[in-house]
């Protein structure tokens, strides 16, 4: 629902500005020559479209931000751990390393690299393990998937 409202609001914004340009180019010169007042009607409609689009867009963003993220559960084989130094910035002296775990999900032939907290216990490579995680495939606003905890299988 939130995605629909966001897209609907953006479409109304687009047609509002497109209609504004059309009215300025076509209707306004004719109305000035003839001295008619009907030209205010398209501008009123565009103003309403702008207000409705703004309400729809802001409501969609608010709904999207208020939705709690669901924890995904999955199982797979632990293949490898990688420590990434994460020395961001030019000439930075401060490195904040983090760890990723490479997991081959059950029923899949490829590996997924998921962020792994140091507070969780490490599993040995080649072990089948189940876990709970925030999935980036489900929530595109996340930078990367993150394992929360291990679950007994």
trRosetta pair geometry for C-beta under 8 A, 3 or more apart (Angstrom, degrees):
i j d omega theta_ij theta_ji phi_ij phi_ji
1 4 5.6 -54 -152 33 34 114
1 5 6.5 30 154 -17 66 105
1 60 7.8 -152 129 -119 64 80
1 63 6.5 -75 98 144 100 158
2 5 5.8 -55 -150 37 33 109
2 6 6.4 33 154 -19 66 106
2 60 4.7 123 -167 -162 63 71
2 61 7.5 127 -169 -64 107 16
2 63 4.0 -157 -92 92 106 112
2 64 4.0 149 162 -61 151 83
2 67 7.1 -107 -18 -27 149 130
3 6 5.7 -55 -147 37 32 111
3 7 6.2 26 158 -13 67 108
3 60 7.1 133 -65 -164 9 121
3 64 7.6 93 -57 -85 60 119
4 7 6.1 -61 -147 41 27 105
4 8 5.9 28 156 -21 65 112
4 60 7.3 -155 72 -111 50 123
5 8 5.6 -53 -139 39 29 114
5 9 6.2 32 158 -20 63 106
5 56 4.8 -154 -167 -179 81 80
5 57 7.0 177 143 -88 83 24
5 59 5.4 -90 173 88 150 96
5 60 3.1 -174 92 -71 105 106
5 63 6.9 89 38 26 145 134
6 9 5.9 -56 -151 35 27 111
6 10 6.5 23 154 -15 63 107
6 56 7.7 -171 -75 137 20 85
6 57 5.8 68 -130 -133 53 64
6 60 3.8 -158 -50 126 71 149
6 61 6.5 99 -94 -55 106 69
6 64 7.2 15 -45 -30 131 137
7 10 5.7 -56 -147 38 33 110
7 11 6.3 35 154 -21 66 105
7 60 8.0 175 8 -139 54 168
8 11 5.8 -53 -147 35 30 112
8 12 6.5 29 154 -17 63 105
8 53 7.5 -152 128 -122 68 68
8 56 4.9 -87 96 162 106 148
8 57 8.0 -151 79 -64 69 64
8 60 7.7 155 42 -50 94 141
9 12 5.8 -55 -149 37 31 110
9 13 6.5 35 152 -21 64 104
9 53 4.5 116 -156 -171 62 65
9 54 6.8 118 -154 -71 114 12
9 55 7.6 -159 -107 68 113 43
9 56 3.8 -171 -70 90 93 97
9 57 2.9 -175 139 -54 160 82
9 58 7.6 151 -123 -3 161 53
9 60 6.3 -140 -1 12 129 130
10 13 5.5 -49 -149 33 34 115
10 14 6.4 37 153 -21 65 104
10 53 7.4 145 -44 -165 13 111
10 57 6.5 104 -47 -96 64 116
11 14 5.7 -53 -150 34 32 113
11 15 6.4 20 158 -8 67 107
11 53 7.6 -149 70 -119 53 113
12 15 6.1 -58 -142 44 31 102
12 16 5.9 40 155 -28 65 108
12 49 5.0 -163 -172 180 97 86
12 50 7.3 177 140 -88 102 26
12 52 5.9 -116 -166 91 162 93
12 53 3.1 -158 91 -81 120 111
12 56 6.7 101 17 38 140 136
13 16 5.6 -56 -147 33 27 116
13 17 6.6 16 161 -9 63 106
13 50 6.9 70 -110 -122 61 65
13 53 4.7 168 -49 156 70 151
13 54 7.8 96 -78 -61 101 64
13 57 7.4 25 -34 -45 123 143
14 17 6.4 -65 -154 40 26 100
14 18 6.1 22 153 -15 65 113
15 18 5.4 -53 -137 43 36 113
15 19 5.8 40 159 -21 68 107
15 49 6.4 -96 91 177 98 149
16 19 5.9 -56 -146 38 23 109
16 20 6.4 29 151 -25 60 105
16 46 5.0 119 -153 -161 77 81
16 49 4.3 -175 -85 103 101 118
16 50 4.7 123 -159 -68 159 79
16 53 6.3 -112 -20 2 136 149
17 20 5.3 -45 -145 30 35 118
17 21 6.7 36 155 -17 63 100
18 21 6.0 -54 -155 35 32 109
18 22 6.5 31 149 -17 65 107
19 22 5.5 -54 -145 38 36 113
19 23 6.1 36 156 -19 68 105
19 42 6.7 -152 167 179 109 105
19 45 7.4 -87 151 100 154 105
19 46 5.0 -165 97 -93 122 111
19 49 7.3 82 35 40 145 157
20 23 5.9 -54 -147 37 28 110
20 24 6.4 27 155 -17 63 107
20 43 7.7 68 -116 -115 78 72
20 46 5.3 120 -69 -163 83 158
21 24 5.8 -55 -147 37 31 110
21 25 6.2 19 159 -11 65 113
22 25 6.0 -66 -145 44 27 104
22 26 5.7 -15 174 15 68 117
22 27 7.6 54 130 -4 73 100
23 26 6.8 -69 -120 52 20 84
23 27 4.8 -34 -149 38 64 121
23 28 6.2 78 150 -32 70 96
23 39 7.4 128 -171 -168 104 88
23 42 4.6 179 -103 114 131 138
23 43 6.4 164 149 -65 163 75
23 46 7.1 -106 -3 -29 147 143
24 27 7.9 2 -32 50 12 81
24 28 5.4 -7 -138 8 37 139
25 28 7.6 73 16 33 13 101
25 29 7.7 -21 174 -4 29 113
26 29 7.4 -93 -179 33 15 98
26 30 7.2 -5 156 -5 56 116
27 30 6.0 -71 -156 41 35 108
27 31 6.0 27 158 -19 74 114
27 39 5.3 154 146 -128 109 95
27 42 6.0 118 41 21 170 150
28 31 5.8 -58 -141 38 30 109
28 32 6.3 31 161 -22 65 105
28 39 5.9 105 -99 -165 54 142
29 32 5.9 -55 -147 33 30 111
29 33 6.7 28 157 -17 63 105
30 33 6.0 -59 -155 35 32 109
30 34 6.3 6 158 1 68 114
30 39 7.9 163 75 -83 83 120
31 34 6.1 -66 -139 51 30 96
31 35 7.6 154 168 -32 59 4
31 36 5.0 -99 -143 60 81 87
31 37 7.9 122 -166 -70 119 10
31 38 6.8 -145 -114 61 119 75
31 39 3.6 -37 -68 -45 172 135
32 35 7.4 28 -171 -72 27 46
36 39 6.6 116 94 -17 87 91
37 40 6.1 -20 173 6 73 112
38 41 5.7 -25 -177 3 63 119
39 42 6.8 -44 -169 29 51 102
39 43 7.3 43 143 -9 69 109
40 43 5.5 -64 -156 45 46 112
40 44 6.1 52 148 -27 77 103
41 44 5.7 -53 -148 32 31 112
41 45 6.6 30 155 -17 64 103
42 45 5.6 -53 -149 36 36 112
42 46 6.3 36 153 -18 68 104
43 46 5.6 -51 -145 37 34 111
43 47 6.4 39 153 -22 64 103
44 47 5.6 -53 -149 34 32 113
44 48 6.5 31 152 -17 64 104
45 48 5.7 -54 -150 37 32 111
45 49 6.3 35 150 -20 65 104
46 49 5.5 -50 -146 36 34 114
46 50 6.3 38 153 -22 65 103
47 50 5.6 -52 -149 33 32 113
47 51 6.5 28 154 -16 65 105
48 51 5.8 -54 -145 38 33 109
48 52 6.1 28 158 -14 68 108
49 52 5.9 -57 -141 42 28 107
49 53 5.9 31 157 -20 64 111
50 53 5.8 -56 -144 39 26 112
50 54 6.3 28 156 -21 62 107
51 54 5.7 -53 -147 35 29 112
51 55 6.4 28 154 -17 64 106
52 55 5.8 -54 -147 38 32 111
52 56 6.2 30 154 -18 66 108
53 56 5.8 -55 -142 39 30 109
53 57 6.0 27 159 -18 65 109
54 57 5.9 -55 -142 38 27 109
54 58 6.2 18 163 -11 64 111
55 58 6.2 -61 -142 42 25 103
55 59 6.0 24 159 -18 63 112
56 59 5.9 -59 -145 39 25 110
56 60 6.2 27 157 -20 63 109
57 60 5.8 -57 -149 36 28 112
57 61 6.5 25 155 -16 64 106
58 61 5.7 -51 -146 37 34 111
58 62 6.3 35 154 -20 65 106
59 62 5.7 -55 -146 37 31 111
59 63 6.3 31 155 -19 66 105
60 63 5.8 -53 -145 36 30 109
60 64 6.3 29 156 -19 64 108
61 64 5.7 -56 -147 37 30 112
61 65 6.3 25 157 -16 65 108
62 65 6.0 -58 -147 39 29 107
62 66 6.3 22 158 -16 64 113
63 66 5.9 -64 -146 40 28 108
63 67 6.7 41 156 -39 64 99
64 67 6.2 -44 -155 9 31 114
69 134 5.8 23 147 -132 141 109
69 139 5.8 -20 -124 -63 113 156
70 138 7.4 -83 61 146 96 152
71 132 4.8 12 167 -176 122 112
71 133 7.2 131 -163 58 78 18
71 134 6.7 -63 -116 -76 61 62
71 148 6.3 -50 -136 13 122 152
72 132 7.0 152 79 -157 43 59
72 133 5.7 -34 67 69 93 71
72 134 7.1 119 17 -121 94 19
72 135 4.3 31 4 -25 150 120
72 138 6.4 165 -54 -8 130 147
73 130 6.8 19 -178 179 94 102
73 131 7.4 -177 -145 94 60 35
73 132 5.4 -31 -95 -99 74 71
73 133 8.0 134 -98 20 29 68
73 151 6.5 -5 -142 12 110 159
74 105 5.8 -44 173 -130 129 107
74 106 7.4 -170 -179 20 82 96
74 130 7.1 -169 102 -147 33 68
74 131 6.6 -18 64 61 72 75
74 133 6.9 -40 27 28 106 112
75 105 7.5 102 83 -153 44 65
75 106 4.9 23 87 -20 91 128
75 128 6.7 27 174 177 104 90
75 129 6.9 -166 -147 101 71 33
75 130 4.1 -34 -94 -95 91 81
75 131 7.6 137 -97 14 45 64
75 153 6.0 81 -117 -112 130 120
76 103 4.4 94 95 168 135 103
76 104 5.3 -176 -177 85 112 43
76 105 4.2 -72 -86 -107 130 35
76 106 5.4 -134 -88 -28 63 66
76 108 7.5 -24 -115 42 121 112
76 128 7.3 -140 128 -144 18 65
76 129 7.1 -22 66 61 54 68
77 103 6.9 154 73 -159 41 66
77 104 4.8 -10 55 57 96 100
77 126 6.6 -16 -174 -150 107 30
77 127 7.1 162 -149 82 65 29
77 128 5.5 -39 -92 -93 71 63
77 129 7.8 110 -119 18 25 73
78 101 6.4 -49 -139 -178 94 116
78 102 7.7 102 -167 78 53 59
78 103 6.0 -35 -102 -104 49 80
78 123 4.7 169 -30 96 164 117
78 124 7.0 131 81 89 135 35
78 125 5.7 -124 114 -121 94 39
78 126 6.8 -40 73 19 79 22
78 127 5.3 7 31 55 114 79
78 128 8.0 -158 3 -85 78 16
78 129 5.7 31 -34 14 108 122
79 102 4.4 -62 69 103 108 103
79 103 6.6 176 8 -100 91 24
79 104 5.7 80 -42 -17 122 98
79 111 5.8 -69 33 -118 154 125
79 125 6.3 27 -176 -150 21 93
79 126 7.6 70 -109 -64 43 47
80 101 7.4 165 87 -159 46 52
80 102 4.3 15 53 37 89 122
80 125 6.2 32 -82 -115 45 119
81 99 6.0 -11 -173 -170 101 113
81 100 7.3 156 -159 83 53 46
81 101 5.6 -25 -104 -105 70 69
81 102 7.5 -140 -69 12 24 80
81 116 7.1 -79 -132 53 95 156
81 122 6.8 -22 -70 -143 150 119
81 125 7.8 -114 -9 -71 84 98
82 99 6.8 152 80 -157 47 61
82 100 4.7 -12 60 61 100 94
82 101 7.8 -173 20 -81 74 23
82 102 6.9 69 -14 -31 107 100
82 113 7.1 -19 30 -141 132 120
83 97 5.5 17 178 178 97 125
83 98 7.6 176 -151 92 60 26
83 99 5.3 -31 -99 -99 66 78
84 97 6.3 165 83 -152 45 73
84 98 5.8 -14 58 62 96 73
84 99 7.4 167 15 -97 76 25
84 100 6.4 41 -16 -5 115 107
85 95 5.0 -40 175 -165 90 132
85 97 5.2 -43 -126 -94 36 93
86 95 6.2 127 77 -167 66 75
86 96 5.1 -55 97 74 124 70
86 97 5.8 163 27 -103 100 33
86 98 5.9 46 -21 9 143 92
87 92 5.5 178 179 77 81 109
87 94 7.7 158 -133 89 74 40
87 95 4.3 -39 -83 -101 87 97
88 92 6.3 28 83 15 42 159
89 92 3.7 85 76 -48 111 125
92 95 7.4 129 114 -67 106 62
98 115 6.4 -12 151 -148 128 100
98 116 8.0 149 165 58 85 60
99 115 7.5 110 85 -162 52 57
99 116 4.7 -59 104 71 98 100
99 117 7.8 143 55 -110 104 4
99 118 6.4 111 12 -71 128 77
100 113 4.7 23 165 -180 133 99
100 114 6.5 150 -159 72 80 29
100 115 5.7 -51 -102 -98 76 43
100 116 6.0 134 -132 7 20 96
101 113 7.3 161 76 -151 34 55
101 114 5.6 -26 60 63 86 85
101 116 4.3 81 -19 -51 104 139
101 147 6.8 3 34 -12 130 143
102 111 4.7 4 -175 -179 101 129
102 112 7.3 157 -151 76 54 34
102 113 5.4 -26 -94 -94 71 73
103 111 6.8 139 68 -155 29 74
103 112 5.7 -27 64 62 83 85
103 114 6.1 -9 13 11 117 118
103 129 8.0 -92 -126 62 120 101
104 108 6.3 -161 -177 84 69 94
104 109 7.7 -13 -157 -157 111 18
104 110 7.2 -179 -127 100 81 23
104 111 5.3 -53 -77 -96 75 68
104 112 7.8 143 -96 14 29 73
105 108 4.2 44 68 22 94 131
105 112 6.4 31 -28 7 105 121
108 112 8.0 17 112 -22 156 104
112 145 7.0 12 158 40 121 148
113 144 7.8 -43 105 -165 86 128
114 133 6.1 -33 -165 -147 143 155
114 144 7.3 165 -139 153 45 100
114 145 4.5 -56 -125 97 91 109
114 146 6.7 162 179 -100 89 18
114 147 5.4 88 132 -37 125 94
115 144 5.2 107 -27 103 112 119
115 145 6.6 176 17 90 82 51
115 146 4.5 -27 68 -105 110 74
115 147 7.0 -158 86 13 56 74
116 120 6.6 -102 -174 55 84 126
116 147 5.4 12 -108 36 67 123
117 120 5.2 96 73 -2 89 98
117 146 7.6 54 -37 -173 94 100
117 147 7.1 -134 9 78 83 86
120 147 6.6 -56 1 112 170 116
120 149 6.5 -172 -109 -119 116 52
120 150 6.5 129 -165 -21 117 97
121 150 7.0 -55 54 2 94 141
123 127 5.0 -125 168 66 109 133
123 129 5.0 -64 -116 -52 169 153
123 150 7.2 137 -53 -105 119 140
124 127 5.0 92 67 -24 80 122
128 153 6.9 -25 125 -9 98 170
129 150 6.1 -56 -178 -141 118 108
129 153 7.0 -152 -150 -37 31 122
130 150 7.2 103 82 -170 56 67
130 151 4.5 -63 111 74 102 96
130 152 7.1 11 55 111 116 12
130 153 4.2 139 -7 -82 122 88
131 147 5.3 -24 162 -145 141 109
131 148 7.5 153 171 49 91 65
131 149 6.8 -173 -152 99 79 35
131 150 5.2 -48 -101 -112 86 49
131 151 5.9 169 -102 11 23 86
132 147 7.4 110 80 -161 47 63
132 148 4.7 -43 99 56 96 112
132 149 5.6 12 44 54 105 74
132 151 5.9 89 -29 -38 88 117
133 145 5.6 42 154 174 126 102
133 146 6.1 177 -159 88 88 39
133 147 4.6 -47 -96 -103 107 49
133 148 5.9 -178 -99 0 40 80
134 139 6.8 -40 175 37 95 133
134 142 6.2 171 134 -106 115 159
134 145 6.3 -177 89 -150 62 60
134 146 5.0 11 45 51 103 89
134 148 6.8 90 -21 -45 82 106
135 138 4.2 69 87 10 110 108
135 139 6.7 120 83 16 63 84
135 142 8.0 147 105 42 28 152
135 145 5.4 -3 -128 -116 39 110
136 139 6.5 -78 -131 68 33 71
136 140 7.1 69 177 -112 69 35
136 142 4.6 -125 -107 82 78 114
136 143 7.4 -76 -109 90 127 26
136 144 5.6 -55 -57 -153 145 26
136 145 4.5 -103 -6 -54 95 74
137 145 7.5 0 -5 -70 79 119
139 142 4.9 70 100 -12 103 109
142 145 7.0 79 120 -79 140 39
142 146 7.5 -129 -171 -4 134 100
147 150 7.9 23 172 -64 121 62
